[in-house]
Every structure is written in C-alpha cells, then in structure tokens.
C-alpha cells in the first residue's frame, strides 16, 4: 500500500496572501496527502523580521507577519511540520531585511509561536512527533532547547528535521546594531552539535526499527555553487554535519533522502556520489551512493509547485516524487 506525504511548498513567499489560498486548497484537495512539511523561509530574504524583544521597534519591522503565517499553517488539513529557515532568524540583522531583528530574539520568537506545544505538529489534524526537547542526550542538557528538531516514523520510513539554516549555518557576522561575535559563534557551535547528535539519534532509531529509508528535512543548501563562488557566503560551516551525514548514510546502507530549501531552484541529485565531482569536492567526504538530495523550489518560480513524495516501502527506492502545480505564473497572477 502506498502512502503520500507532501513536502509542501516551501520557500520564501509561498504563503503570500495572493497565492496562499491556492496552495492550501491544492494540498488539502489531495486525498493521498497525509502530512505537510515546510523546509523554512516563511518570508523572502528582502522582507523584514518581527523586531521581537526590541524597544523601540526597528523601522520597518513587521511583528504581525509570523502570526499570519502561523494562522495559514493551521489551515492545512493534515499535520504540518516546520523547520526554520535563515530568513526568519539568522538573516534578520542584514540591511536587506531592514536590520529588523536580533537573530537570537527572532529564533526565540519562532520557537515560542510555532513550537509552543513541543512534540505536537501544526495543522488541523495534529499528530505527536518526538522532539529533541523530550529525547535529548543527557550529557548535553542544552540540547533540550531545540524544540524544532523532531522525528517520526511513517510507512516504515524514519523522518527527521534539523535546524540547519542557510547563510553558511549562521556563519556570517551579524551587522550593527546586532554585532556580537561571541554570541553568534556560540549559537552556531551549540546548535550544530545538537543537530549532529539528533541526526545520530534518528539513524540509530532507523537501524533499531528496521526502517526502509531515512528522510531528512532542513533549510540550508549545503552544496549551493553560488555560495562557493567569489563573494559567496561559503559552505565551510556545514562540513562537520555533512561528514556525519555521509558516515551515517553509508552505515545505514539503505535509501537516504535529504530535502532542503534556501537556493529556491528545484533539483534532484546525489551530491556525495562522486568525490571528484564539484559537489563531492566541497566537503571532501567518501562516496555516498545511497544519499539523494532534493532542493524544493521557491514560490516565485513559474509555475509555482509543491512537491509530493510517495512512500512505498516495497519499491527499490522507497521514495518517489513529483511536482504539483498550484499557480501557473505567480509573477503575474494566480491561477
């Protein structure tokens, strides 16, 4: 028996008012969909953040945006799992986001709103998932703060989300008035360590339960060629995580699918299959032939689409996918 999980529609302005209703109706109308997965960026990289915790509120800040997105998430019929993107916290210091938020304040606000009930999804038909806040490594008690990292099992597949944002994993210096290299470095190191431990826990559970595949969802495009081009953000702060992903995938030996957003152009590849390839050379791992990666498109692409995953534990690849159009030309009008 096949089960469908929707990784719906994911990036930048996909829930802007002019197209949100079309997206929600399209996903809700598909009877095969059993879960919605959003891989971050709840607004574009040129839109302001909320100004959470700042007094006075920065000019241009939009404290009402996140609640608006939350209310839209709650209109999806099926359980919705969300993992944060860089636009809604890491990048809020940037001038292109109007210097409208302190990154750590914005992350705290995201957690308070979208993860108010740790271990419970969003959406109309909520379900329980396992959160790192409940099942953290007791040697690292600070890992309990990562309520956004969750895992669950569906159709003999282990799903896991990890807070791994773009902008070189929060590796870019925060700009004034939010400059604090000590806080930024500590945040990135602690979160990356927790992410690695959560990934290890997910693969351990997959091994223990005999899962047919592992699906990982995060925001960062850890092989974005634009990031390693001159003037790019760089990708070096993902290398520790990618090496652990490679080792765990090789040991698991069955299909591993990584879903990411951030670079906004749809594509499917095997970034670690050939160590001599451009993507293989970025992080210098051994060959990992069983890791497939999908970059989910942004909402400004034409046509605008959401990605439907079909889970068949009896099929050789276990997971297949197709894009579903919900708006023909978002730059002009919808539909």
C-alpha positions in Angstrom: 0.0 0.0 0.0 1.3 3.5 -0.9 1.2 6.5 1.3 1.8 10.0 0.2 3.5 12.7 2.2 3.5 16.3 0.9 6.5 18.4 1.3 4.5 21.5 0.7 5.5 24.4 -0.8 8.0 25.5 0.9 10.2 28.6 0.3 10.2 32.3 0.5 6.9 33.8 -0.4 4.9 30.6 -0.9 2.4 31.8 1.7 1.9 35.3 0.4 -1.7 36.4 0.6 -2.3 36.3 -3.2 -1.3 32.6 -3.6 -1.6 31.1 -0.1 -5.3 30.1 -0.5 -4.4 28.3 -3.8 -1.6 26.4 -2.2 -3.6 25.4 0.8 -6.6 24.3 -1.3 -4.4 22.4 -3.6 -2.7 20.4 -0.9 -6.0 19.9 1.1 -7.8 18.6 -2.0 -5.3 15.8 -2.5 -6.7 12.7 -0.6 -3.3 11.0 -0.7 -1.5 13.6 1.3 -1.1 12.6 5.0 1.5 15.2 6.2 2.8 18.6 5.1 6.5 19.5 5.6 7.8 23.1 5.3 11.6 23.4 5.0 11.9 27.1 6.1 11.9 30.6 4.8 8.4 31.9 5.8 9.2 35.2 4.1 11.6 36.3 1.4 15.2 37.5 2.1 14.2 41.1 1.3 11.3 41.3 3.8 11.7 42.4 7.4 11.6 40.3 10.5 9.4 40.9 13.6 11.7 43.0 15.8 11.0 40.6 18.6 12.1 41.9 22.0 13.5 45.2 20.7 12.4 48.6 22.1 12.0 50.8 20.2 10.8 48.5 17.4 13.1 48.9 14.4 11.7 50.9 11.5 10.1 48.5 9.0 9.8 45.6 11.4 6.7 43.5 10.9 5.6 41.9 14.2 2.4 40.6 12.7 4.0 38.5 9.9 4.8 35.4 11.9 1.3 35.1 13.4 -0.1 35.5 9.9 2.0 32.5 8.7 1.1 30.5 11.8 -2.6 31.0 11.0 -2.1 29.9 7.5 -0.2 26.8 8.6 -3.1 25.9 10.9 -5.4 25.8 7.8 -3.7 22.8 6.3 -5.9 19.8 6.8 -3.1 17.4 7.6 -0.3 17.6 10.2 2.2 20.2 9.3 5.9 20.0 10.4 8.0 23.1 10.0 11.8 23.6 10.3 13.0 27.2 10.5 14.9 29.0 7.6 17.5 31.7 7.7 15.2 34.5 6.5 13.1 34.3 9.7 16.0 34.5 12.1 19.6 34.1 11.0 19.5 36.9 8.4 17.3 39.4 10.3 20.3 41.6 11.1 21.0 42.2 7.4 20.3 45.5 5.8 18.3 43.8 3.0 15.9 42.7 5.8 16.0 46.3 7.1 18.1 45.4 10.2 14.7 44.5 11.6 15.6 41.8 14.2 18.2 40.4 16.6 18.8 36.9 15.4 18.6 35.2 18.7 15.4 37.1 19.6 13.8 36.1 16.3 14.7 32.4 16.8 13.2 32.6 20.3 10.1 34.1 18.9 9.8 31.5 16.2 10.1 28.8 18.9 7.5 30.4 21.1 4.9 30.7 18.4 5.4 27.7 16.1 6.6 25.2 18.8 4.5 26.3 21.7 3.5 22.7 22.3 6.7 20.7 21.9 6.2 17.4 20.1 2.9 18.4 18.5 2.6 19.4 14.9 0.7 22.3 13.4 -2.2 21.8 11.0 -5.9 21.0 11.6 -5.3 17.3 12.3 -2.3 17.4 14.6 -0.1 14.5 15.5 2.6 13.7 18.0 6.2 13.6 17.0 9.3 13.1 19.0 11.2 16.3 19.8 14.8 16.8 20.9 13.3 18.8 23.8 12.0 15.5 25.1 14.7 13.0 24.0 18.0 14.8 24.2 21.4 13.4 25.1 21.6 13.9 28.9 25.3 14.6 28.6 24.3 17.7 26.7 21.3 19.2 28.6 21.4 22.4 26.5 20.1 20.2 23.6 16.7 20.4 25.2 16.2 23.9 23.8 15.9 22.6 20.2 12.2 22.0 20.2 12.2 22.5 16.4 14.2 19.3 15.8 11.7 16.4 15.6 11.4 12.9 14.2 8.6 10.5 13.4 8.0 7.2 11.5 5.6 6.7 8.7 5.2 3.8 6.3 8.4 2.2 7.5 10.4 5.4 6.8 12.1 7.5 9.5 11.6 11.2 9.1 13.8 13.8 10.9 14.0 17.6 10.8 17.1 19.6 11.8 17.5 23.3 12.3 20.3 23.9 9.8 19.9 27.4 8.2 21.5 29.0 5.2 24.0 31.9 5.4 26.7 29.3 6.0 25.0 27.9 9.0 24.8 31.3 10.8 28.4 31.7 9.9 28.2 35.3 8.7 29.0 38.2 11.1 25.9 39.9 12.4 25.9 43.5 11.4 25.3 46.6 13.7 23.5 47.1 15.8 23.4 43.4 16.5 27.1 42.7 16.3 28.1 40.1 18.8 30.6 37.5 17.5 30.8 35.7 20.8 27.0 35.1 20.9 26.9 34.2 17.2 29.8 31.7 17.4 28.4 30.1 20.5 24.9 29.8 18.9 26.2 28.2 15.8 28.5 25.7 17.6 25.9 24.6 20.1 23.1 24.2 17.5 25.4 22.3 15.1 26.5 19.9 17.9 22.8 19.3 18.8 21.9 18.8 15.1 24.6 16.2 14.8 23.5 14.4 17.9 19.9 14.5 16.7 20.9 13.1 13.3 22.8 10.3 15.1 19.7 9.5 17.2 17.5 9.4 14.1 19.7 6.9 12.3 20.1 4.8 15.5 16.3 4.6 15.7 16.1 3.8 12.0 18.5 0.9 12.4 16.8 -0.3 15.6 13.3 -0.3 13.9 14.4 -1.7 10.6 13.3 1.4 8.6 13.4 1.1 4.9 14.6 4.7 4.3 15.5 7.9 6.2 14.2 11.3 5.1 15.9 14.4 6.4 14.5 17.9 6.1 16.4 21.1 6.7 16.7 24.5 5.2 20.3 25.0 4.1 21.5 24.1 0.6 24.9 22.7 1.7 26.1 22.3 -1.9 25.0 25.7 -3.3 27.5 26.6 -6.0 26.7 30.3 -5.6 27.9 30.1 -2.0 31.4 28.9 -3.0 31.7 31.4 -5.9 33.7 34.6 -5.3 31.7 36.8 -2.9 29.5 34.0 -1.8 28.6 33.1 1.8 30.8 30.0 1.8 29.8 26.5 2.9 32.6 25.5 5.4 30.4 25.6 8.4 28.3 22.7 7.1 31.3 20.3 6.7 31.1 18.7 10.2 27.4 18.0 9.7 27.9 16.7 6.1 30.7 14.3 7.2 28.4 12.9 9.9 25.6 12.6 7.4 27.9 10.8 5.0 29.1 8.3 7.6 25.6 7.6 9.0 24.2 7.2 5.5 26.9 4.7 4.5 26.5 2.7 7.6 22.7 2.6 7.1 23.1 1.4 3.6 19.5 1.9 2.5 18.0 5.0 0.7 18.5 8.3 2.4 16.7 11.4 1.1 17.7 14.9 2.1 15.1 17.7 1.5 16.4 21.3 1.5 15.2 24.8 0.5 17.2 28.0 0.6 18.5 28.2 -3.0 15.0 28.1 -4.4 15.6 26.2 -7.7 14.1 22.7 -7.9 16.7 20.0 -8.5 17.4 16.3 -7.5 20.9 14.9 -7.4 23.3 12.7 -5.5 25.8 15.3 -4.2 28.1 12.9 -2.5 28.0 10.0 -5.0 31.3 11.1 -6.7 34.0 12.6 -4.5 35.7 14.0 -7.6 32.5 15.9 -8.8 32.1 19.6 -8.0 29.6 18.9 -5.2 31.7 16.0 -3.9 34.8 18.2 -3.5 33.0 20.8 -1.4 33.1 18.8 1.8 35.6 16.1 0.9 33.6 13.0 2.0 33.9 9.5 0.7 31.4 8.4 -1.9 27.9 8.0 -0.6 25.8 6.5 -3.4 22.6 6.0 -1.3 22.1 9.7 -0.5 19.7 11.6 -2.7 19.1 15.3 -2.3 16.1 17.4 -3.5 16.1 21.2 -3.4 12.5 22.3 -3.2 11.7 25.3 -5.4 10.7 28.7 -4.2 7.3 30.2 -4.7 8.4 32.8 -7.3 9.2 30.0 -9.8 6.8 29.6 -12.7 4.8 27.6 -12.4 4.6 27.5 -8.6 4.6 24.0 -7.4 4.6 21.9 -4.3 6.5 18.6 -4.0 4.6 15.4 -3.4 6.5 12.4 -2.0 5.2 8.9 -2.5 6.3 6.4 0.1 6.3 2.8 -1.0 8.4 0.6 1.4 8.3 -2.2 -1.1 9.7 -0.2 -4.0 13.5 -0.3 -4.6 14.0 3.4 -3.9 11.2 3.6 -1.3 10.5 7.3 -2.0 9.5 8.8 -5.3 8.4 12.4 -6.1 6.6 14.7 -8.4 5.9 18.5 -8.5 2.2 19.6 -8.4 1.3 22.9 -9.9 -0.9 25.2 -7.9 -0.2 28.6 -9.6 0.7 29.0 -13.3 2.5 32.3 -13.1 3.0 33.8 -9.7 4.8 36.8 -11.1 1.6 37.9 -12.9 -1.4 36.4 -11.2 -2.8 33.2 -9.8 -4.0 30.9 -11.1 
